[in-house]
Structures are given as structure tokens and as C-alpha cells.
Amino acid sequence: MNRDDKQFLQGVGDRVRERRLALKLTQAELGKRAGLHRTFVGSVERGERNVALLSLRKLARVLRVPPAELLTEPDPGA
Amino acid sequence: MNRDDKQFLQGVGDRVRERRLALKLTQAELGKRAGLHRTFVGSVERGERNVALLSLRKLARVLRVPPAELLTEPDPGA
């Protein structure tokens, strides 16, 4: 994983964390509701996890945002 | 994979295909430029692949769209 990829995944992790805290959920609660392990949520938030779309979708559903909103890549044309 | 998940992945596949055709690329050309196998692109477009974010990002970069744009989940609040 290169630095650019790591930065991208960290951006996703930051958005997950931001939404989770806004909903006052712990990592364990988010994991439980999404059907994912607590440590999985932690690794996503630390940008260590190359998340698959269906897991991203499960998180997004609990966080009540469209999955696209958790992806922070700026517009390549911007 | 339930029907809803399959529909979500098919939506992503449709967007990849739409952009690929708009850029007049074959699946082989998209795969080569993205550093992914041609058959991988085909399985994504058929909605058979639970794509990981970094692969989605590679496709998005070649297709010149932000990765978020390839995710078609409608806004849960809409």
C-alpha cells in the first residue's frame, strides 16, 4: 500500500469516525449494528483496512449516510 | 450475498461500464491501465465482485471520476 492509498483509506476512516461520534456510538456499537467486528471498525478508522464495498455499505447504513459519502477522494479534475 | 447487495454491486458495475464505454475503452484496456486483470473488470461490471476500495480507486482514476461517483446507492433519507 503506497502513501497515497494510505491517505485515501485514512480519509475514509476519518469520515467513518466523524459520523460515528456524531451519532454517539462506540466502535463496538457500530460494529455490532453493522454486523462487523469491533476491531474491524477500529482498523477502518485507522486507515489500515482496504474495505470491500459491502462492508462499507453496512457501515454507511448504520451511520445513515450513502456509502459514497464515506469516500473522500477529491475530484481528480478539481 | 443477498439480492439487495447484488443490486448495489450491479449498480457499481453499470457505472463502471457506462464510463468505460464513454471513454471508448475495452475491458482489457481499462484493466491494463488500472493494473487489474481484464476478467476482474468483467466481474465488476456483472456485479459479481465485492470490490475493495483501492481497486475501485484504480478503476475510478482511469475512468477519470472520483471513486464516490461509481457508488450508486441512493441517499437512504431520500
Backbone of each chain as nested JSON, in Angstrom:
{
  "chains": [
    {"id": "A", "residues": [
      {"number": 1, "name": "MET", "atoms": {"N": [0.85, -1.195, 0.0], "CA": [0.0, 0.0, 0.0], "C": [0.893, 1.254, 0.0]}},
      {"number": 2, "name": "ASN", "atoms": {"N": [0.749, 2.115, -1.06], "CA": [1.608, 3.299, -1.085], "C": [1.007, 4.414, -0.21]}},
      {"number": 3, "name": "ARG", "atoms": {"N": [1.759, 5.509, -0.098], "CA": [1.353, 6.584, 0.82], "C": [0.014, 7.186, 0.385]}},
      {"number": 4, "name": "ASP", "atoms": {"N": [-0.151, 7.305, -0.93], "CA": [-1.368, 7.903, -1.481], "C": [-2.584, 7.026, -1.143]}},
      {"number": 5, "name": "ASP", "atoms": {"N": [-2.423, 5.717, -1.282], "CA": [-3.505, 4.784, -0.921], "C": [-3.81, 4.888, 0.566]}},
      {"number": 6, "name": "LYS", "atoms": {"N": [-2.744, 4.96, 1.349], "CA": [-2.915, 5.022, 2.819], "C": [-3.705, 6.285, 3.18]}},
      {"number": 7, "name": "GLN", "atoms": {"N": [-3.377, 7.385, 2.494], "CA": [-4.05, 8.666, 2.753], "C": [-5.528, 8.566, 2.381]}},
      {"number": 8, "name": "PHE", "atoms": {"N": [-5.786, 7.867, 1.28], "CA": [-7.177, 7.698, 0.831], "C": [-7.969, 6.899, 1.87]}},
      {"number": 9, "name": "LEU", "atoms": {"N": [-7.384, 5.779, 2.315], "CA": [-8.071, 4.943, 3.302], "C": [-8.205, 5.675, 4.639]}},
      {"number": 10, "name": "GLN", "atoms": {"N": [-7.222, 6.498, 4.987], "CA": [-7.335, 7.269, 6.228], "C": [-8.47, 8.289, 6.121]}},
      {"number": 11, "name": "GLY", "atoms": {"N": [-8.655, 8.836, 4.919], "CA": [-9.769, 9.775, 4.715], "C": [-11.103, 9.089, 4.96]}},
      {"number": 12, "name": "VAL", "atoms": {"N": [-11.215, 7.857, 4.453], "CA": [-12.446, 7.083, 4.663], "C": [-12.618, 6.824, 6.169]}},
      {"number": 13, "name": "GLY", "atoms": {"N": [-11.525, 6.444, 6.827], "CA": [-11.571, 6.172, 8.267], "C": [-12.001, 7.394, 9.058]}},
      {"number": 14, "name": "ASP", "atoms": {"N": [-11.484, 8.542, 8.663], "CA": [-11.841, 9.79, 9.359], "C": [-13.34, 10.079, 9.217]}},
      {"number": 15, "name": "ARG", "atoms": {"N": [-13.866, 9.825, 8.004], "CA": [-15.307, 10.091, 7.796], "C": [-16.141, 9.128, 8.632]}},
      {"number": 16, "name": "VAL", "atoms": {"N": [-15.729, 7.857, 8.678], "CA": [-16.471, 6.865, 9.487], "C": [-16.484, 7.32, 10.937]}},
      {"number": 17, "name": "ARG", "atoms": {"N": [-15.302, 7.705, 11.433], "CA": [-15.167, 8.118, 12.843], "C": [-16.021, 9.363, 13.12]}},
      {"number": 18, "name": "GLU", "atoms": {"N": [-15.942, 10.316, 12.214], "CA": [-16.689, 11.576, 12.358], "C": [-18.195, 11.279, 12.509]}},
      {"number": 19, "name": "ARG", "atoms": {"N": [-18.698, 10.437, 11.608], "CA": [-20.135, 10.106, 11.641], "C": [-20.477, 9.283, 12.884]}},
      {"number": 20, "name": "ARG", "atoms": {"N": [-19.588, 8.378, 13.234], "CA": [-19.844, 7.517, 14.399], "C": [-19.978, 8.388, 15.662]}},
      {"number": 21, "name": "LEU", "atoms": {"N": [-19.027, 9.337, 15.818], "CA": [-19.038, 10.209, 17.012], "C": [-20.265, 11.124, 16.986]}},
      {"number": 22, "name": "ALA", "atoms": {"N": [-20.645, 11.563, 15.766], "CA": [-21.827, 12.436, 15.663], "C": [-23.073, 11.683, 16.139]}},
      {"number": 23, "name": "LEU", "atoms": {"N": [-23.084, 10.377, 15.942], "CA": [-24.23, 9.555, 16.375], "C": [-24.003, 9.002, 17.785]}},
      {"number": 24, "name": "LYS", "atoms": {"N": [-22.911, 9.417, 18.414], "CA": [-22.565, 8.996, 19.777], "C": [-22.552, 7.462, 19.92]}},
      {"number": 25, "name": "LEU", "atoms": {"N": [-21.903, 6.834, 18.958], "CA": [-21.754, 5.384, 19.005], "C": [-20.304, 5.029, 19.342]}},
      {"number": 26, "name": "THR", "atoms": {"N": [-20.122, 3.953, 20.06], "CA": [-18.764, 3.442, 20.254], "C": [-18.408, 2.573, 19.038]}},
      {"number": 27, "name": "GLN", "atoms": {"N": [-17.139, 2.24, 18.888], "CA": [-16.732, 1.347, 17.798], "C": [-17.45, 0.002, 17.948]}},
      {"number": 28, "name": "ALA", "atoms": {"N": [-17.585, -0.449, 19.203], "CA": [-18.234, -1.744, 19.457], "C": [-19.7, -1.693, 19.014]}},
      {"number": 29, "name": "GLU", "atoms": {"N": [-20.392, -0.56, 19.338], "CA": [-21.805, -0.45, 18.957], "C": [-21.951, -0.397, 17.442]}},
      {"number": 30, "name": "LEU", "atoms": {"N": [-21.092, 0.399, 16.79], "CA": [-21.147, 0.481, 15.321], "C": [-20.899, -0.898, 14.71]}},
      {"number": 31, "name": "GLY", "atoms": {"N": [-19.869, -1.58, 15.236], "CA": [-19.556, -2.901, 14.708], "C": [-20.723, -3.863, 14.87]}},
      {"number": 32, "name": "LYS", "atoms": {"N": [-21.314, -3.843, 16.057], "CA": [-22.422, -4.767, 16.345], "C": [-23.597, -4.516, 15.394]}},
      {"number": 33, "name": "ARG", "atoms": {"N": [-23.996, -3.236, 15.256], "CA": [-25.137, -2.895, 14.396], "C": [-24.843, -3.194, 12.931]}},
      {"number": 34, "name": "ALA", "atoms": {"N": [-23.567, -3.098, 12.557], "CA": [-23.233, -3.315, 11.141], "C": [-22.916, -4.784, 10.862]}},
      {"number": 35, "name": "GLY", "atoms": {"N": [-22.891, -5.573, 11.952], "CA": [-22.561, -6.99, 11.756], "C": [-21.09, -7.193, 11.455]}},
      {"number": 36, "name": "LEU", "atoms": {"N": [-20.274, -6.281, 11.965], "CA": [-18.829, -6.347, 11.748], "C": [-18.142, -6.341, 13.116]}},
      {"number": 37, "name": "HIS", "atoms": {"N": [-16.917, -6.881, 13.171], "CA": [-16.251, -6.95, 14.474], "C": [-15.773, -5.566, 14.903]}},
      {"number": 38, "name": "ARG", "atoms": {"N": [-15.753, -5.373, 16.205], "CA": [-15.308, -4.083, 16.766], "C": [-13.902, -3.722, 16.26]}},
      {"number": 39, "name": "THR", "atoms": {"N": [-13.037, -4.717, 16.211], "CA": [-11.658, -4.442, 15.789], "C": [-11.609, -4.084, 14.295]}},
      {"number": 40, "name": "PHE", "atoms": {"N": [-12.598, -4.58, 13.528], "CA": [-12.69, -4.22, 12.099], "C": [-12.943, -2.716, 11.999]}},
      {"number": 41, "name": "VAL", "atoms": {"N": [-13.878, -2.217, 12.823], "CA": [-14.191, -0.786, 12.794], "C": [-12.95, 0.036, 13.158]}},
      {"number": 42, "name": "GLY", "atoms": {"N": [-12.245, -0.429, 14.16], "CA": [-11.03, 0.276, 14.58], "C": [-10.003, 0.338, 13.449]}},
      {"number": 43, "name": "SER", "atoms": {"N": [-9.835, -0.781, 12.746], "CA": [-8.826, -0.806, 11.664], "C": [-9.26, 0.079, 10.492]}},
      {"number": 44, "name": "VAL", "atoms": {"N": [-10.594, 0.134, 10.261], "CA": [-11.08, 1.044, 9.205], "C": [-10.764, 2.491, 9.589]}},
      {"number": 45, "name": "GLU", "atoms": {"N": [-11.051, 2.839, 10.843], "CA": [-10.857, 4.227, 11.287], "C": [-9.379, 4.619, 11.297]}},
      {"number": 46, "name": "ARG", "atoms": {"N": [-8.496, 3.641, 11.486], "CA": [-7.05, 3.937, 11.458], "C": [-6.499, 3.919, 10.023]}},
      {"number": 47, "name": "GLY", "atoms": {"N": [-7.39, 3.668, 9.038], "CA": [-6.93, 3.671, 7.653], "C": [-6.094, 2.449, 7.3]}},
      {"number": 48, "name": "GLU", "atoms": {"N": [-6.272, 1.385, 8.069], "CA": [-5.452, 0.165, 7.856], "C": [-6.191, -0.889, 7.043]}},
      {"number": 49, "name": "ARG", "atoms": {"N": [-7.438, -0.59, 6.694], "CA": [-8.273, -1.641, 6.107], "C": [-8.715, -1.259, 4.695]}},
      {"number": 50, "name": "ASN", "atoms": {"N": [-8.375, -2.107, 3.719], "CA": [-8.824, -1.899, 2.338], "C": [-10.236, -2.481, 2.235]}},
      {"number": 51, "name": "VAL", "atoms": {"N": [-11.192, -1.696, 2.715], "CA": [-12.566, -2.165, 2.927], "C": [-13.227, -2.584, 1.62]}},
      {"number": 52, "name": "ALA", "atoms": {"N": [-13.964, -3.675, 1.655], "CA": [-14.757, -4.081, 0.484], "C": [-16.086, -3.315, 0.507]}},
      {"number": 53, "name": "LEU", "atoms": {"N": [-16.667, -3.167, -0.682], "CA": [-17.844, -2.306, -0.812], "C": [-18.99, -2.722, 0.1]}},
      {"number": 54, "name": "LEU", "atoms": {"N": [-19.246, -4.018, 0.213], "CA": [-20.403, -4.451, 1.006], "C": [-20.204, -4.153, 2.497]}},
      {"number": 55, "name": "SER", "atoms": {"N": [-18.96, -4.201, 2.978], "CA": [-18.703, -3.817, 4.37], "C": [-18.854, -2.307, 4.527]}},
      {"number": 56, "name": "LEU", "atoms": {"N": [-18.359, -1.568, 3.529], "CA": [-18.507, -0.101, 3.554], "C": [-19.999, 0.25, 3.615]}},
      {"number": 57, "name": "ARG", "atoms": {"N": [-20.779, -0.503, 2.844], "CA": [-22.221, -0.252, 2.774], "C": [-22.891, -0.518, 4.128]}},
      {"number": 58, "name": "LYS", "atoms": {"N": [-22.448, -1.608, 4.796], "CA": [-23.012, -1.922, 6.116], "C": [-22.725, -0.785, 7.101]}},
      {"number": 59, "name": "LEU", "atoms": {"N": [-21.489, -0.282, 7.064], "CA": [-21.134, 0.83, 7.955], "C": [-21.98, 2.057, 7.611]}},
      {"number": 60, "name": "ALA", "atoms": {"N": [-22.085, 2.34, 6.304], "CA": [-22.818, 3.543, 5.87], "C": [-24.278, 3.486, 6.314]}},
      {"number": 61, "name": "ARG", "atoms": {"N": [-24.831, 2.285, 6.246], "CA": [-26.249, 2.136, 6.617], "C": [-26.44, 2.501, 8.091]}},
      {"number": 62, "name": "VAL", "atoms": {"N": [-25.572, 1.997, 8.976], "CA": [-25.679, 2.303, 10.406], "C": [-25.407, 3.788, 10.644]}},
      {"number": 63, "name": "LEU", "atoms": {"N": [-24.464, 4.328, 9.87], "CA": [-24.092, 5.741, 10.03], "C": [-25.066, 6.676, 9.326]}},
      {"number": 64, "name": "ARG", "atoms": {"N": [-26.028, 6.078, 8.647], "CA": [-27.117, 6.812, 7.968], "C": [-26.591, 7.825, 6.949]}},
      {"number": 65, "name": "VAL", "atoms": {"N": [-25.644, 7.361, 6.144], "CA": [-25.185, 8.18, 5.013], "C": [-25.076, 7.25, 3.8]}},
      {"number": 66, "name": "PRO", "atoms": {"N": [-25.125, 7.792, 2.586], "CA": [-24.867, 6.956, 1.423], "C": [-23.402, 6.508, 1.452]}},
      {"number": 67, "name": "PRO", "atoms": {"N": [-23.114, 5.277, 0.995], "CA": [-21.723, 4.809, 1.022], "C": [-20.77, 5.801, 0.345]}},
      {"number": 68, "name": "ALA", "atoms": {"N": [-21.218, 6.451, -0.712], "CA": [-20.347, 7.38, -1.446], "C": [-19.822, 8.476, -0.534]}},
      {"number": 69, "name": "GLU", "atoms": {"N": [-20.647, 8.836, 0.466], "CA": [-20.247, 9.966, 1.327], "C": [-19.038, 9.611, 2.19]}},
      {"number": 70, "name": "LEU", "atoms": {"N": [-18.777, 8.333, 2.389], "CA": [-17.626, 7.914, 3.218], "C": [-16.33, 7.904, 2.419]}},
      {"number": 71, "name": "LEU", "atoms": {"N": [-16.445, 8.144, 1.107], "CA": [-15.227, 8.178, 0.28], "C": [-14.833, 9.631, 0.087]}},
      {"number": 72, "name": "THR", "atoms": {"N": [-13.61, 9.987, 0.437], "CA": [-13.295, 11.413, 0.475], "C": [-12.397, 11.849, -0.663]}},
      {"number": 73, "name": "GLU", "atoms": {"N": [-12.141, 10.949, -1.64], "CA": [-11.212, 11.337, -2.709], "C": [-11.675, 12.648, -3.348]}},
      {"number": 74, "name": "PRO", "atoms": {"N": [-10.848, 13.688, -3.4], "CA": [-11.252, 14.917, -4.09], "C": [-11.407, 14.644, -5.58]}},
      {"number": 75, "name": "ASP", "atoms": {"N": [-12.231, 15.441, -6.248], "CA": [-12.499, 15.294, -7.684], "C": [-11.172, 15.44, -8.449]}},
      {"number": 76, "name": "PRO", "atoms": {"N": [-10.75, 14.411, -9.245], "CA": [-9.441, 14.48, -9.926], "C": [-9.346, 15.72, -10.82]}},
      {"number": 77, "name": "GLY", "atoms": {"N": [-10.518, 16.214, -11.258], "CA": [-10.485, 17.357, -12.183], "C": [-10.412, 18.674, -11.435]}},
      {"number": 78, "name": "ALA", "atoms": {"N": [-10.654, 18.667, -10.103], "CA": [-10.761, 19.946, -9.34], "C": [-9.419, 20.667, -9.255]}}
    ]},
    {"id": "B", "residues": [
      {"number": 1, "name": "MET", "atoms": {"N": [-24.333, -13.399, -0.448], "CA": [-24.714, -12.087, -0.949], "C": [-26.235, -12.048, -1.213]}},
      {"number": 2, "name": "ASN", "atoms": {"N": [-26.951, -11.134, -0.493], "CA": [-28.394, -11.095, -0.718], "C": [-28.722, -10.269, -1.965]}},
      {"number": 3, "name": "ARG", "atoms": {"N": [-29.997, -10.255, -2.311], "CA": [-30.418, -9.609, -3.567], "C": [-30.092, -8.109, -3.538]}},
      {"number": 4, "name": "ASP", "atoms": {"N": [-30.282, -7.513, -2.368], "CA": [-30.044, -6.072, -2.21], "C": [-28.561, -5.751, -2.439]}},
      {"number": 5, "name": "ASP", "atoms": {"N": [-27.696, -6.578, -1.883], "CA": [-26.249, -6.4, -2.093], "C": [-25.914, -6.559, -3.57]}},
      {"number": 6, "name": "LYS", "atoms": {"N": [-26.518, -7.579, -4.171], "CA": [-26.245, -7.859, -5.594], "C": [-26.653, -6.638, -6.434]}},
      {"number": 7, "name": "GLN", "atoms": {"N": [-27.792, -6.06, -6.08], "CA": [-28.291, -4.886, -6.815], "C": [-27.328, -3.722, -6.658]}},
      {"number": 8, "name": "PHE", "atoms": {"N": [-26.814, -3.567, -5.462], "CA": [-25.864, -2.475, -5.191], "C": [-24.606, -2.669, -6.037]}},
      {"number": 9, "name": "LEU", "atoms": {"N": [-24.058, -3.878, -6.016], "CA": [-22.834, -4.151, -6.785], "C": [-23.109, -4.035, -8.286]}},
      {"number": 10, "name": "GLN", "atoms": {"N": [-24.304, -4.411, -8.722], "CA": [-24.647, -4.273, -10.146], "C": [-24.708, -2.791, -10.525]}},
      {"number": 11, "name": "GLY", "atoms": {"N": [-25.171, -1.964, -9.589], "CA": [-25.214, -0.517, -9.845], "C": [-23.812, 0.035, -10.066]}},
      {"number": 12, "name": "VAL", "atoms": {"N": [-22.884, -0.445, -9.238], "CA": [-21.483, -0.02, -9.381], "C": [-20.958, -0.498, -10.739]}},
      {"number": 13, "name": "GLY", "atoms": {"N": [-21.27, -1.749, -11.07], "CA": [-20.819, -2.317, -12.342], "C": [-21.352, -1.534, -13.534]}},
      {"number": 14, "name": "ASP", "atoms": {"N": [-22.609, -1.143, -13.436], "CA": [-23.225, -0.37, -14.53], "C": [-22.507, 0.969, -14.712]}},
      {"number": 15, "name": "ARG", "atoms": {"N": [-22.157, 1.601, -13.586], "CA": [-21.489, 2.91, -13.686], "C": [-20.092, 2.744, -14.304]}},
      {"number": 16, "name": "VAL", "atoms": {"N": [-19.389, 1.671, -13.887], "CA": [-18.05, 1.418, -14.455], "C": [-18.171, 1.232, -15.965]}},
      {"number": 17, "name": "ARG", "atoms": {"N": [-19.139, 0.418, -16.36], "CA": [-19.322, 0.115, -17.791], "C": [-19.691, 1.385, -18.565]}},
      {"number": 18, "name": "GLU", "atoms": {"N": [-20.593, 2.156, -17.989], "CA": [-21.052, 3.407, -18.625], "C": [-19.85, 4.341, -18.902]}},
      {"number": 19, "name": "ARG", "atoms": {"N": [-19.026, 4.511, -17.873], "CA": [-17.86, 5.409, -18.008], "C": [-16.847, 4.82, -18.987]}},
      {"number": 20, "name": "ARG", "atoms": {"N": [-16.662, 3.518, -18.902], "CA": [-15.672, 2.844, -19.775], "C": [-16.06, 3.046, -21.243]}},
      {"number": 21, "name": "LEU", "atoms": {"N": [-17.358, 2.834, -21.533], "CA": [-17.839, 2.981, -22.923], "C": [-17.765, 4.434, -23.359]}},
      {"number": 22, "name": "ALA", "atoms": {"N": [-18.03, 5.35, -22.404], "CA": [-17.955, 6.777, -22.745], "C": [-16.526, 7.151, -23.153]}},
      {"number": 23, "name": "LEU", "atoms": {"N": [-15.562, 6.469, -22.569], "CA": [-14.148, 6.728, -22.897], "C": [-13.659, 5.801, -24.012]}},
      {"number": 24, "name": "LYS", "atoms": {"N": [-14.593, 5.024, -24.576], "CA": [-14.284, 4.095, -25.676], "C": [-13.107, 3.164, -25.335]}},
      {"number": 25, "name": "LEU", "atoms": {"N": [-13.176, 2.608, -24.128], "CA": [-12.161, 1.642, -23.703], "C": [-12.769, 0.236, -23.7]}},
      {"number": 26, "name": "THR", "atoms": {"N": [-11.961, -0.75, -24.021], "CA": [-12.409, -2.131, -23.843], "C": [-12.159, -2.528, -22.376]}},
      {"number": 27, "name": "GLN", "atoms": {"N": [-12.719, -3.623, -21.952], "CA": [-12.463, -4.108, -20.589], "C": [-10.964, -4.39, -20.419]}},
      {"number": 28, "name": "ALA", "atoms": {"N": [-10.349, -4.913, -21.482], "CA": [-8.908, -5.246, -21.422], "C": [-8.08, -3.971, -21.243]}},
      {"number": 29, "name": "GLU", "atoms": {"N": [-8.455, -2.91, -21.983], "CA": [-7.703, -1.647, -21.881], "C": [-7.874, -1.033, -20.495]}},
      {"number": 30, "name": "LEU", "atoms": {"N": [-9.137, -1.035, -19.988], "CA": [-9.377, -0.497, -18.642], "C": [-8.57, -1.292, -17.613]}},
      {"number": 31, "name": "GLY", "atoms": {"N": [-8.625, -2.607, -17.75], "CA": [-7.89, -3.452, -16.807], "C": [-6.4, -3.162, -16.834]}},
      {"number": 32, "name": "LYS", "atoms": {"N": [-5.863, -3.07, -18.049], "CA": [-4.414, -2.851, -18.196], "C": [-4.009, -1.522, -17.553]}},
      {"number": 33, "name": "ARG", "atoms": {"N": [-4.764, -0.45, -17.876], "CA": [-4.427, 0.877, -17.345], "C": [-4.602, 0.942, -15.825]}},
      {"number": 34, "name": "ALA", "atoms": {"N": [-5.534, 0.136, -15.317], "CA": [-5.795, 0.192, -13.865], "C": [-4.912, -0.812, -13.108]}},
      {"number": 35, "name": "GLY", "atoms": {"N": [-4.162, -1.61, -13.879], "CA": [-3.325, -2.612, -13.213], "C": [-4.142, -3.753, -12.637]}},
      {"number": 36, "name": "LEU", "atoms": {"N": [-5.291, -3.994, -13.279], "CA": [-6.191, -5.065, -12.848], "C": [-6.426, -6.002, -14.033]}},
      {"number": 37, "name": "HIS", "atoms": {"N": [-6.775, -7.258, -13.738], "CA": [-6.952, -8.215, -14.844], "C": [-8.245, -7.908, -15.604]}},
      {"number": 38, "name": "ARG", "atoms": {"N": [-8.209, -8.233, -16.886], "CA": [-9.387, -7.993, -17.744], "C": [-10.627, -8.692, -17.168]}},
      {"number": 39, "name": "THR", "atoms": {"N": [-10.434, -9.911, -16.685], "CA": [-11.581, -10.668, -16.163], "C": [-12.105, -10.038, -14.86]}},
      {"number": 40, "name": "PHE", "atoms": {"N": [-11.219, -9.345, -14.15], "CA": [-11.645, -8.635, -12.93], "C": [-12.644, -7.544, -13.327]}},
      {"number": 41, "name": "VAL", "atoms": {"N": [-12.307, -6.802, -14.397], "CA": [-13.197, -5.725, -14.856], "C": [-14.547, -6.315, -15.263]}},
      {"number": 42, "name": "GLY", "atoms": {"N": [-14.499, -7.428, -15.956], "CA": [-15.744, -8.07, -16.392], "C": [-16.613, -8.466, -15.202]}},
      {"number": 43, "name": "SER", "atoms": {"N": [-15.97, -9.014, -14.162], "CA": [-16.759, -9.461, -12.995], "C": [-17.326, -8.263, -12.222]}},
      {"number": 44, "name": "VAL", "atoms": {"N": [-16.562, -7.155, -12.223], "CA": [-17.098, -5.941, -11.581], "C": [-18.331, -5.459, -12.338]}},
      {"number": 45, "name": "GLU", "atoms": {"N": [-18.224, -5.429, -13.666], "CA": [-19.336, -4.914, -14.474], "C": [-20.568, -5.8, -14.386]}},
      {"number": 46, "name": "ARG", "atoms": {"N": [-20.358, -7.106, -14.133], "CA": [-21.508, -8.028, -13.983], "C": [-22.061, -8.006, -12.551]}},
      {"number": 47, "name": "GLY", "atoms": {"N": [-21.451, -7.169, -11.677], "CA": [-21.952, -7.087, -10.299], "C": [-21.612, -8.311, -9.473]}},
      {"number": 48, "name": "GLU", "atoms": {"N": [-20.567, -9.032, -9.9], "CA": [-20.202, -10.281, -9.204], "C": [-19.061, -10.069, -8.22]}},
      {"number": 49, "name": "ARG", "atoms": {"N": [-18.529, -8.867, -8.173], "CA": [-17.296, -8.649, -7.418], "C": [-17.517, -7.66, -6.281]}},
      {"number": 50, "name": "ASN", "atoms": {"N": [-17.245, -8.105, -5.037], "CA": [-17.323, -7.217, -3.878], "C": [-16.001, -6.448, -3.826]}},
      {"number": 51, "name": "VAL", "atoms": {"N": [-15.919, -5.418, -4.655], "CA": [-14.659, -4.705, -4.911], "C": [-14.118, -4.039, -3.644]}},
      {"number": 52, "name": "ALA", "atoms": {"N": [-12.816, -4.113, -3.453], "CA": [-12.179, -3.386, -2.346], "C": [-11.906, -1.955, -2.805]}},
      {"number": 53, "name": "LEU", "atoms": {"N": [-11.839, -1.065, -1.823], "CA": [-11.757, 0.364, -2.138], "C": [-10.57, 0.718, -3.033]}},
      {"number": 54, "name": "LEU", "atoms": {"N": [-9.417, 0.122, -2.785], "CA": [-8.237, 0.525, -3.567], "C": [-8.359, 0.081, -5.019]}},
      {"number": 55, "name": "SER", "atoms": {"N": [-9.044, -1.034, -5.273], "CA": [-9.291, -1.438, -6.667], "C": [-10.31, -0.501, -7.3]}},
      {"number": 56, "name": "LEU", "atoms": {"N": [-11.334, -0.145, -6.518], "CA": [-12.349, 0.799, -7.016], "C": [-11.664, 2.113, -7.39]}},
      {"number": 57, "name": "ARG", "atoms": {"N": [-10.711, 2.51, -6.567], "CA": [-9.995, 3.763, -6.789], "C": [-9.164, 3.707, -8.077]}},
      {"number": 58, "name": "LYS", "atoms": {"N": [-8.525, 2.547, -8.307], "CA": [-7.727, 2.381, -9.53], "C": [-8.633, 2.508, -10.759]}},
      {"number": 59, "name": "LEU", "atoms": {"N": [-9.798, 1.874, -10.705], "CA": [-10.737, 1.971, -11.827], "C": [-11.181, 3.425, -12.011]}},
      {"number": 60, "name": "ALA", "atoms": {"N": [-11.528, 4.068, -10.89], "CA": [-12.035, 5.445, -10.95], "C": [-10.995, 6.38, -11.564]}},
      {"number": 61, "name": "ARG", "atoms": {"N": [-9.734, 6.138, -11.222], "CA": [-8.676, 7.013, -11.741], "C": [-8.607, 6.909, -13.265]}},
      {"number": 62, "name": "VAL", "atoms": {"N": [-8.651, 5.695, -13.806], "CA": [-8.604, 5.509, -15.266], "C": [-9.874, 6.082, -15.901]}},
      {"number": 63, "name": "LEU", "atoms": {"N": [-10.994, 5.92, -15.203], "CA": [-12.282, 6.391, -15.736], "C": [-12.475, 7.885, -15.505]}},
      {"number": 64, "name": "ARG", "atoms": {"N": [-11.517, 8.487, -14.82], "CA": [-11.489, 9.935, -14.574], "C": [-12.747, 10.438, -13.862]}},
      {"number": 65, "name": "VAL", "atoms": {"N": [-13.102, 9.689, -12.812], "CA": [-14.182, 10.157, -11.933], "C": [-13.732, 9.923, -10.491]}},
      {"number": 66, "name": "PRO", "atoms": {"N": [-14.284, 10.646, -9.533], "CA": [-13.984, 10.329, -8.14], "C": [-14.569, 8.949, -7.81]}},
      {"number": 67, "name": "PRO", "atoms": {"N": [-13.885, 8.17, -6.954], "CA": [-14.411, 6.833, -6.634], "C": [-15.87, 6.874, -6.166]}},
      {"number": 68, "name": "ALA", "atoms": {"N": [-16.218, 7.939, -5.434], "CA": [-17.59, 8.031, -4.89], "C": [-18.618, 7.975, -6.008]}},
      {"number": 69, "name": "GLU", "atoms": {"N": [-18.222, 8.513, -7.183], "CA": [-19.202, 8.587, -8.278], "C": [-19.574, 7.193, -8.802]}},
      {"number": 70, "name": "LEU", "atoms": {"N": [-18.736, 6.21, -8.558], "CA": [-19.033, 4.847, -9.033], "C": [-19.973, 4.106, -8.088]}},
      {"number": 71, "name": "LEU", "atoms": {"N": [-20.248, 4.726, -6.942], "CA": [-21.178, 4.07, -5.992], "C": [-22.562, 4.668, -6.209]}},
      {"number": 72, "name": "THR", "atoms": {"N": [-23.566, 3.825, -6.467], "CA": [-24.845, 4.395, -6.898], "C": [-25.92, 4.314, -5.84]}},
      {"number": 73, "name": "GLU", "atoms": {"N": [-25.537, 3.885, -4.592], "CA": [-26.585, 3.723, -3.58], "C": [-27.356, 5.039, -3.458]}},
      {"number": 74, "name": "PRO", "atoms": {"N": [-28.696, 5.029, -3.613], "CA": [-29.472, 6.25, -3.402], "C": [-29.387, 6.669, -1.937]}},
      {"number": 75, "name": "ASP", "atoms": {"N": [-29.573, 7.964, -1.68], "CA": [-29.5, 8.515, -0.316], "C": [-30.558, 7.824, 0.557]}},
      {"number": 76, "name": "PRO", "atoms": {"N": [-30.17, 7.163, 1.677], "CA": [-31.155, 6.423, 2.476], "C": [-32.299, 7.331, 2.962]}},
      {"number": 77, "name": "GLY", "atoms": {"N": [-31.992, 8.647, 3.028], "CA": [-33.009, 9.576, 3.551], "C": [-33.972, 10.01, 2.456]}},
      {"number": 78, "name": "ALA", "atoms": {"N": [-33.603, 9.777, 1.187], "CA": [-34.39, 10.34, 0.048], "C": [-35.765, 9.701, -0.07]}}
    ]}
  ]
}
